[in-house]
Amino acid sequence: MSDPAVTEMANKLAVECLAVQKEVGDDRLFMKVGEVLGASSQTLEEAFLTAIRTRMAEIQGRDFLVKQIKAHRANKAE
């Protein structure tokens, strides 16, 4: 079982990293952050990578759903 403090730190860092990634246009920034974390704490690195990947997957899932409903509505309007 993971330490709740580590999970909380990883979650906060994941949210911040996604915001910075978007602003700077570097969609692989999270990998660089993971390397920095791994040099000091493999535990935090793993928790961070899990947190960021699940958030990125959620974003991709939501984007997919938006595209699907737009396509459906466009076909329905024709």
Beta strands, then each sheet from edge to edge (+ up, - down):
end
